[in-house]
Amino acid sequence: MVAFLTLAEERHVGRTAVRLGVSRQTVSRRVARLEELLGESLVTRSTRRVELTEVGALLRDEAGPALRAMDEALQRIRLGVGRRLSIAISTDLGHRWEARVQDWIVRRGTPVLLEQRAPDDAIALLRADKLDLALLTAELQDLPCVTVAHEPTVALVPAEHPAATQRCLRPGDARDLLVAVTDAGAPAHHRATVALLHGDPDLPYVVAPRVGTIFAGLVQVARTHRAAALVLRHNFEEVDVDGLVGLPLEPPYAFPVTLAARPGLGREPFDALAEHLRRPGQ
């Protein structure tokens, strides 16, 4: 039933599999088993999208609220007997995101362990089943996750560089500079960052170790190596960065802010927190 209800929301087998932390084949088998049990077709499939049949829509409307209520009740019972929900917020996200998660915790009224962690540490803990939820600026293929917002970015360049006088930075405008990338990212992320700034993912880069935060490490290496770096705009606006200029990219680029969950975590609280974070003005 969980596989069907998730598929009814996502309307895509691949996204459903990622969200549940299982294979596409497993999703298809579970839905087929439910159809066989009911003796009715619940979905129709095409190469790009899944649509609900009339029976499927009825089952979603009737069973969905009941299953969510049961899942929430079980989660609250577990938390009530001493198991605290654990949430990590990436250190590169600002205080605004921490405040929004705190607001959800207060409204929820159950014990929650909230902490800040580097994104690679949080991801490792999710995969090891030692953390329940994490708010990150990363898209993951092997864990249930959903994008709740996008954070604008700016490119840092040395103030004396010719590009620093421009209104925006286009790929190749600072091609003579190395690109500073964080040690919290994977090589694929490093190459993608170089491509955004220089238009060529194969150009050299320098890895910036974290100095308290990802942002601080990137700033330090951008200064010492006369390098360019891609950072979240709110980090740049909140800190006085001497000797560096922040330029919006052209075309603009924003990091996805994603909520990720450990495999096997119930639909609630994942869905509840995601819905809260998606609401404007929260």
DAVENBEL-V352342 format. One record per residue. N is the residue number from 0. RES is the residue in one letter. OMEGA is omega in whole degrees, -180 to 180 (999 if undefined). Layout:
n-><N	N>
res-><RES	RES>
omega-><OMEGA	OMEGA>
//
This chain:
n-><0	1	2	3	4	5	6	7	8	9	10	11	12	13	14	15	16	17	18	19	20	21	22	23	24	25	26	27	28	29	30	31	32	33	34	35	36	37	38	39	40	41	42	43	44	45	46	47	48	49	50	51	52	53	54	55	56	57	58	59	60	61	62	63	64	65	66	67	68	69	70	71	72	73	74	75	76	77	78	79	80	81	82	83	84	85	86	87	88	89	90	91	92	93	94	95	96	97	98	99	100	101	102	103	104	105	106	107	108	109	110	111	112	113	114	115	116	117	118	119	120	121	122	123	124	125	126	127	128	129	130	131	132	133	134	135	136	137	138	139	140	141	142	143	144	145	146	147	148	149	150	151	152	153	154	155	156	157	158	159	160	161	162	163	164	165	166	167	168	169	170	171	172	173	174	175	176	177	178	179	180	181	182	183	184	185	186	187	188	189	190	191	192	193	194	195	196	197	198	199	200	201	202	203	204	205	206	207	208	209	210	211	212	213	214	215	216	217	218	219	220	221	222	223	224	225	226	227	228	229	230	231	232	233	234	235	236	237	238	239	240	241	242	243	244	245	246	247	248	249	250	251	252	253	254	255	256	257	258	259	260	261	262	263	264	265	266	267	268	269	270	271	272	273	274	275	276	277	278	279	280	281>
res-><M	V	A	F	L	T	L	A	E	E	R	H	V	G	R	T	A	V	R	L	G	V	S	R	Q	T	V	S	R	R	V	A	R	L	E	E	L	L	G	E	S	L	V	T	R	S	T	R	R	V	E	L	T	E	V	G	A	L	L	R	D	E	A	G	P	A	L	R	A	M	D	E	A	L	Q	R	I	R	L	G	V	G	R	R	L	S	I	A	I	S	T	D	L	G	H	R	W	E	A	R	V	Q	D	W	I	V	R	R	G	T	P	V	L	L	E	Q	R	A	P	D	D	A	I	A	L	L	R	A	D	K	L	D	L	A	L	L	T	A	E	L	Q	D	L	P	C	V	T	V	A	H	E	P	T	V	A	L	V	P	A	E	H	P	A	A	T	Q	R	C	L	R	P	G	D	A	R	D	L	L	V	A	V	T	D	A	G	A	P	A	H	H	R	A	T	V	A	L	L	H	G	D	P	D	L	P	Y	V	V	A	P	R	V	G	T	I	F	A	G	L	V	Q	V	A	R	T	H	R	A	A	A	L	V	L	R	H	N	F	E	E	V	D	V	D	G	L	V	G	L	P	L	E	P	P	Y	A	F	P	V	T	L	A	A	R	P	G	L	G	R	E	P	F	D	A	L	A	E	H	L	R	R	P	G	Q>
omega-><180	179	-180	-177	177	177	179	177	-174	-176	-179	-176	-178	179	177	-180	179	-178	-179	-179	179	179	176	-180	179	177	-178	-180	-178	179	179	179	179	177	179	180	-177	-177	-179	173	-178	-177	169	-173	170	-178	-174	-170	176	177	179	170	178	178	179	179	178	179	178	-176	-177	-173	-176	-180	-179	-179	178	179	179	-180	179	179	179	180	-180	177	179	180	-179	180	169	179	-178	172	-180	-178	175	175	-179	-178	179	174	-173	-179	180	-180	177	180	180	177	178	179	178	180	180	180	-178	175	177	-176	179	173	-179	-179	175	180	171	-174	-180	176	-179	-180	179	180	176	-178	179	179	-180	178	-176	-175	176	176	-168	168	-179	174	-175	-179	-173	179	174	180	180	178	-178	-180	174	-179	178	-180	169	175	175	174	177	-176	-179	-179	-179	-179	-176	-180	-177	178	179	180	176	179	179	-179	-180	-173	180	-180	166	174	176	179	-176	176	176	-178	177	178	179	177	179	-178	178	179	178	179	180	-176	-173	-179	-178	-176	-175	178	-175	177	178	-177	-178	174	178	176	-174	178	177	-178	-179	178	179	179	-178	-179	177	179	-173	-178	-175	-174	171	180	177	-177	175	-176	-177	176	180	-177	-176	-174	176	-175	-179	175	180	178	178	-178	173	178	173	5	-178	176	178	176	174	173	-174	171	-179	-178	174	176	178	177	-179	-180	172	29	-178	-178	-177	180	179	179	180	-177	179	-176	177	176	179	999>
//
